[in-house]
Amino acid sequence: MQTNKNITAYIALAVVSIVWGTTYFSLRIGVETFPPFMFSAIRHIVAGSLLLLILKIVGNLNLNKSIIINQLILGILMIALGSGVIGWCERYIPSGLAALIVSILPLYIIGLNYLVGLERQKMNRQIVTGLCLGCIGITLIFKDNLKDFVNPTYLTGTLITFGACFFWAIGSVYSAKNRLKGNSLLNAALQMFFGGLALMAMSIFMDDYSELQVINSDAIWSLVYLVIIGSVISYPCYVYALEKLPIGLVSLYAYINPIIALILGYFLLNEKITYTTVLALFSVTIGIYNINRGYQNNIK
């Protein structure tokens, strides 16, 4: 059975779904006092370098021109123009709103799949129903944030976040379509390293380095958490899941991340959970079930 064969990939996807739900909060703490592009650049350069060092030590650092070019492209699309730009946007919009916008990712990916012909034949009624239920659930969870769109700062941050999410989707589809060969850890390490270098270049033109004088300990600990947990551990899990599972199924993490953010808010920030919230969680859960069953029916 396919699910049993890919149990490791499902575990990797579960790690991404849970851990990346905490990174929006951590990222918001970090960029409050740290130049945002430099913050993300350091995060990914350090994480990528650590993985490359580990691979070198164990004798599994096998590079060639094709791998370097492909991972450079993915690093720019997903790390620099995707994750890094979202970090900059979190200076202007709440972390929860950023998670809401990123939850549109499955729809981006489904649309791009149709354009490039990837998994086009796998669409069915269960998958479409699941996507709709997921979108309804996420909208219900964050319905109180919708009124903030009239604020010019929110609007700018929101629009740019939508664009960053689109670049992440392009990178994900590119990776899934080409089914890049090589070690998953190596691919992840190179993507983070090259993406981090691109972010450092962006930092030169967009960051205010005078902010380095007011960096606090919370930002430093946030950076440590994002390097180790959010990148070194979680990003290779995402790359591995993309290599082993249907991309539409992998994109479900974007539905789960806001739920994790909501739960963290309840336990750590004393935020309320209402009947609407419960309905939203139910809608998302049923949506995820339908999408998973839709893909499983396609591969039986």
N, C-alpha and C positions, 0 to 999 in steps of 0.2 A: 504494500500500500504506500502511495506517494507520501502521505503525511508522516508515516513512520520513517521513511528513508530521509526525510528532510527535517527530522526532529531538532537537530542542531540549528538549522536555519530558523526554525520557529522560535527557539530559545533566544537566538541572536536578535530576532525581531522584537521579542518581548522585552529584552534589555533596552533596545532603542526606544520602544514605546513608553517605558517607565522612566528611564534616566533622562531622556531628552525633554520630558515634561517638567523636570526640575531645572533645566538649564536656562529657561527664559527668566526665571526669578534670579538666578545667579548672575546672568548676564546683565540684568538691569542694575544690580548692586555694583557690578564692576565698572560699567560705563558712566555711572553717576559722577565719579571723580577721576577716572582714567580716560585719556584720549581714546575714543572708541575704536578707531581703526588700528591703532597701535596695540590696544588691549587684545583684540582678536588676532592680530598678527603674531604677537608673542605666544598666545595660547596655541596656535596651530603650528608655528615653527618649532616650539619646544616639544609639543606632542609628536609631531612628525619625526623630529630628530631622535627622540627617545626610542620610537619604534624602529627607525633605521639602525640605531646603535644595537638594539637587541638582535635584529636580524643579522647584523654584521658579526656579532659575538657567536651566534649559533651557526654561522656559515650559510645563511639562507638569503643573502643579499645578491640576487642575480638580476643585473640590469642590462637592458638593451635599448636601442633607439626607439623602438615601437612603444615599449612600456613607458618610457620617459615622456614621449610626446602625448600619448593618450592620457596619462595621469596629470600632465601639465594642463591640458584642456579641461579635465574634470576639476582640478584644483581651482582654476580661475572661475569656472561656472558655479560650482557648488560651495566652495569655501570662501572665495573672495566676493563674488557678486551675489552669492546667496547668504550664507551664514554671517559673514562679516558685515554686510550692508544691513541685515536685520539687527545686528548689535548696535550699529549707529542709530537706527530708527528707534530703538528702545529708549533713547534719550527724550523722545518726543511723544511716544505712545506707551501705555501701560504694557507690562510683559504679558498680561492676559489677553489684551487685544492683539498683540503680535502672534500669540499662539492661535487665536481665532483666525487670523488672516492666513496663517500657514496651513490651517485645516482645509483650505481650498485646494491643497496640493493634489489629492486624488482626482479632482475634476480636471486640473491642468494636465495631469499625466494621462488620463483617459483620452482627452482631446488630442494631445501630442501623439499618443499611440495610434490614433486613427489617421493622423496626417502621415506618419511614417510607416503605417501598416503593421505595427508591432502589437500582437495579441488582439488584433481586430476581430478575429474569428472567435475569440473567447467571451465576448460580451453576450450576456443573456439577461433575462428579466430579473433574476435574483441579484445580480451585480448592480444593475441600474437602480433597483428598489433600495438596495443597501446604501448606495451613494446618496440618494435623496434623503433617506432617514438620517444618515450621518450629518448632512448639511442642516437639516431641521434641528437636530439635537444640539449642534454647536451654536446655532443662532439663538436657541432658547437659553443656553447657558450664559451667553454674553449679551442678551438683549438689552440690558441696562447700559451697555457701552455704546450702543448705536447712536444715541443722541449726541455723543461727543464728536461725531463726524463733522458737525457744523463748525467746530473750532479749526481755524486755518492750520495751526500746528499739528493737530491730530490728522487733518486731511492730508497734509504733506507726508507725514510719517506713514500714514496708512497706504497711500498710493505707492510710495517707494517700497514698502514692505511687500505689496502685491507683486511689484516688479522683481524683487529679490527672490520671492517664492517661485516665480516663473523661471528664473535662471536656474534655481535648484532643480526644478522639474525637468528642464532641458538636459541638465547634466545627468540626472537619474535615468532618463529615457536613452540618452546616448550610451550610458554604461550598460543598460540592459539590452539594448539593440545589438551592441557589438560584442557582448559577453566576453569582455576582456580577459585574456589569459593571464596566469601568474598567481602568485601567492596573495591572498586577500589582505594580509597584514602589510605586505609590500605596497600594494595598490593604495591602501588607506594612508600609509605613511607618506608616500610621494604626493598624494592629493593634498594632504594637510600641509606638507612642507612647501610645495609650490604655491598653494593658495595663501599660505602665510607670507611668503615673499611678495606676492602680488598685493596683499593687504598692507604690507610695510611701505610699498611704493605709493599706495593710495594715501597712507597716513601722512606722508611728506607734504602732500598738497591739501589735505582736508582736515588734519588735526591741529589743535592748538596746544603746543607743547608746554605752554605756561601752566597748564593744568597738572603737570607732573609734580608741582610743588604742593598740591593739596590731596594727593593720593592717601587714602586711609587704609587701615588694616583689613577692613571688610572687603575692600576691592582686591587686596592681595590674596586673601583666603578664597575669594570667589574665583580668582584666576587659577589658583592651585586646584580647586575642585573641578573647574572646567577642563584644565589640562589633563588631569588624571582620569576622572570619571566621565566627563562629557566628551573627551576626545580619544585618549589612549585606549580606553576600554570600549566605549560605545561606537565610535566611528568605524572601526574594523567590523563590528557586528553589523552595521548598516551595509557596508560594502559586501560582506559575505551573504547577507540576506538577499541583496540585489542579484547576486550571482546564482543563487539557488532557488529562489521563489519567483512567482509571477510578479511583475512590477506593480500591478494594480493592488495586489495583496500587500506588498511591502509598504505601499503608500498609506495604509491604514494607520500607521503610527501617528500620522498628522491628526487623526480624529481622537486618538487616545491621549496625546500630549496635553491638550487643554483640560481634560478630565483630571489628570494628575496635578496640573496647576491649581485647579479648583479645590482638590482635596488638601493640598498643601496650604492653601489660603484658609481653609476651614480649621485645620489643626494648629497652624503656626501664626495666623493673623486674625483668628476669631471671626472670619467672614461667614455670613449666614448661608445655609443651604435650605432652599425653599421647596415647595411642592413643584414649582416650575423646574427647578434644578433636577429633582428626582425624575420628572417626566423626560427631561433632556437626556439624562444618563440612560434611561430605558430606551429612548429612541436611538442613541448612538450604539448601545449594546446590540440591539436587534439589527441595526444596520451592518455592524461588523460581522455578525453571524451570517446574514444574507450574502455579503460579499464573499466571505470565506467558503460558504456552501456553493456559491456560484462557480468559483474557481475549482473547487474540488469535483463538482459535477462535470466540468470540462475535461478533467484529466483522468476520469475513470475509464 
